[in-house]
Amino acid sequence: MTSIRINEQIAFLRKQKGLTQEDLANALGVTNQAVSKWESAQCCPDIQLLPSIAEFFDVSVDELLGYKSHESVSDICLKIKNYFTLLPEKESFDVAYRIASLLHEAAASDGYKKYIPWNEKDYSSENIASWGMSISSEDEGSTARVNNCIMFSLNKGYTPLSENQLRDLSLTFDNLADIRFLKVLCALYELTACDSDNFSLHEIENKTNLEPMK
C-alpha cells in the first residue's frame, strides 16, 4: 500500500514557490501553526481543504497526496530534448547553462537533502553567470562552477591515465605556463565570445601587445 506523503508534498511545493509557511497560511486562510503541523506530519489538512491546496499549487489531489509516481530519467531526458527543439535560434546555450547550474546545485546538495536557500535563486531568469565559485567533491563524483563555467565528473568507471596521456598533459601544462600562450588564448576567447567568425591577427596583436613571430 502506498503511504500518504502529504506533509512532504506540501513542504516541497511551498519551497518550490519560494513561500514561507506564513505566506501559505495566509493564502489558504489557516494559521501558521496549522501549516507547521502539516509539514511536520503532526496532523493532516482537513479533507475539505485538499482541493483548495491542490488548486493553489496547480497539482491534482493525488499528486498532493504523493500518489503520483516520480518520472523516470528517460521521461525527463525526453522532455528536455523536446523542449530544446522548440527553442528560438541562439538560445540553446543560455538554457543549457541554466539547467546545468540547477544540476550543479542538485548534485552539490545531495539531491536537495542538504540545506539550500530555495527562494534565493531563480535559474529561469537571474544573471547566474555573475555568481561566484562553488565546488563539491563526493565519493560518487565532483562538480564545480566558477562564474559561467560548470564541470561535472563521475567517479564510476574511472581509469588511471596512461603514460601517453600523462605526457600529453605535461606538454599542455608547459604551454599554459607560457604567458604569451595564455595571452593569445584569452584574446581569442574575448574576440570570439560573441562572434566566432570575425577576428584578425591584427586584433590579436593589439589585445596581447605581442609582436608577430617571424
C-alpha positions in Angstrom: 0.0 0.0 0.0 1.3 3.4 -0.9 1.9 5.7 2.1 0.4 9.2 2.1 3.2 11.8 2.0 1.2 14.9 2.0 3.5 16.5 4.6 6.5 16.1 2.2 4.5 17.3 -0.8 3.2 20.5 0.9 6.7 21.4 2.1 8.2 20.7 -1.3 5.6 22.6 -3.3 5.7 25.6 -0.8 9.5 25.8 -1.1 9.3 25.4 -4.9 7.1 28.5 -5.0 9.5 30.4 -2.7 6.9 30.8 0.0 7.2 30.8 3.8 4.8 28.9 6.0 3.1 32.2 6.9 2.6 33.0 3.2 0.9 29.7 2.6 -1.2 30.0 5.7 -2.4 33.5 4.6 -3.2 32.2 1.1 -5.3 29.3 2.5 -6.9 31.1 5.3 -5.4 29.0 8.1 -2.9 29.6 10.9 0.9 29.3 10.7 0.7 26.6 13.3 -1.6 24.5 11.1 0.9 24.6 8.2 3.7 23.8 10.5 1.9 20.8 11.9 1.1 19.6 8.3 4.7 19.8 7.2 6.0 18.1 10.4 3.4 15.3 10.0 1.8 16.0 13.3 -1.6 16.2 11.5 -3.1 16.3 8.0 -5.2 19.1 6.4 -8.9 18.8 6.7 -10.2 16.7 3.8 -12.4 19.5 2.6 -9.3 21.7 2.3 -7.4 19.3 0.0 -9.0 20.6 -3.3 -8.1 24.2 -2.4 -4.5 23.3 -1.5 -4.2 21.3 -4.8 -5.6 24.2 -6.8 -3.3 26.7 -5.1 -0.2 24.6 -6.1 -1.7 23.7 -9.5 -1.5 19.9 -8.9 -4.0 17.2 -8.6 -5.2 15.9 -5.2 -3.4 12.6 -6.0 -0.2 14.4 -6.6 -0.7 16.4 -3.4 -1.1 13.1 -1.5 2.1 11.8 -3.1 0.4 9.1 -5.1 1.8 10.1 -8.5 4.9 8.1 -9.2 8.1 10.0 -10.0 9.1 10.5 -13.6 12.0 8.3 -14.8 15.3 9.7 -16.1 14.2 8.7 -19.6 11.0 10.7 -19.2 12.9 13.8 -18.1 15.5 13.5 -20.8 12.8 13.1 -23.5 11.0 16.2 -22.2 14.3 18.2 -22.2 15.0 17.1 -25.8 11.5 18.1 -26.9 11.8 21.5 -25.1 15.1 22.3 -26.8 13.7 21.5 -30.3 11.2 24.3 -29.7 13.6 27.0 -28.5 14.3 30.0 -30.7 17.6 30.1 -32.5 20.7 31.1 -30.5 19.0 30.3 -27.1 20.2 26.8 -26.6 23.4 27.6 -24.7 21.7 30.0 -22.3 19.0 27.5 -21.4 21.6 24.6 -21.2 23.7 26.7 -18.8 20.7 27.4 -16.6 19.8 23.7 -16.4 23.5 22.8 -15.8 23.5 25.4 -12.9 20.5 23.7 -11.4 22.0 20.3 -11.8 25.2 21.5 -10.1 23.2 22.7 -7.1 21.3 19.5 -7.0 24.5 17.4 -7.0 26.2 19.7 -4.5 23.3 19.4 -2.1 22.9 15.6 -2.5 19.6 16.0 -4.3 18.4 18.9 -2.1 18.8 16.7 1.0 21.3 19.2 2.3 20.1 22.7 3.1 19.9 25.1 0.1 18.1 28.5 0.4 15.4 27.7 -2.1 13.9 31.2 -2.5 17.3 32.9 -3.1 17.9 31.6 -6.6 15.8 31.7 -9.8 17.6 29.8 -12.5 15.0 30.7 -15.1 15.7 34.5 -15.0 18.6 35.6 -12.9 22.0 36.5 -14.2 23.6 33.4 -12.9 26.8 33.9 -14.8 27.7 36.6 -12.2 27.6 34.1 -9.3 30.9 33.1 -7.7 32.6 29.7 -7.1 31.2 26.5 -5.6 32.8 23.1 -5.6 31.6 19.8 -4.2 33.6 16.5 -4.2 31.9 13.3 -3.1 32.6 9.6 -3.4 30.2 9.5 -6.4 31.8 12.3 -8.3 32.7 16.0 -8.3 31.1 19.2 -9.6 32.5 22.7 -9.7 31.3 26.1 -11.1 33.2 29.3 -11.4 31.1 32.1 -12.8 29.9 30.9 -16.2 32.0 27.6 -16.2 30.5 24.4 -14.9 32.1 21.0 -14.7 30.9 17.5 -13.7 33.0 14.4 -13.1 31.6 10.9 -12.4 33.9 8.6 -10.4 32.2 5.5 -11.7 34.4 3.8 -14.3 37.5 6.0 -13.6 40.7 4.6 -15.1 44.2 5.8 -14.4 45.9 7.9 -17.0 48.3 6.1 -19.4 51.9 7.2 -19.9 51.0 8.8 -23.2 48.1 10.7 -21.6 50.4 11.9 -18.8 53.0 13.1 -21.4 50.3 15.0 -23.3 49.0 16.5 -20.1 52.6 17.6 -19.2 53.0 19.3 -22.6 49.7 21.1 -22.2 50.8 22.4 -18.8 54.1 23.5 -20.2 52.3 25.6 -22.9 49.9 27.1 -20.3 52.9 28.2 -18.2 54.0 30.4 -21.1 52.5 33.9 -20.6 52.4 34.5 -24.3 50.4 31.4 -25.0 47.9 32.4 -22.3 47.6 36.0 -23.6 46.8 34.6 -27.1 44.2 32.2 -25.7 42.5 34.9 -23.7 42.5 37.2 -26.7 41.0 34.6 -28.9 38.2 33.9 -26.4 37.4 37.5 -26.0 37.3 38.1 -29.7 35.2 35.1 -30.5 32.9 35.1 -27.4 30.0 36.7 -29.4 31.2 36.2 -33.0 33.3 33.2 -33.7 33.9 34.1 -37.4 35.2 37.6 -37.4 38.6 38.3 -35.9 42.1 39.1 -37.4 45.7 38.6 -36.4 46.0 42.4 -36.1 43.3 42.3 -33.4 45.1 39.6 -31.5 48.3 41.6 -31.7 46.6 44.7 -30.3 45.0 42.8 -27.4 48.1 40.9 -26.4 50.8 43.5 -27.2 52.8 40.7 -28.7 55.0 41.1 -31.8 54.2 38.7 -34.6 56.5 35.7 -34.8 59.0 35.8 -37.7 
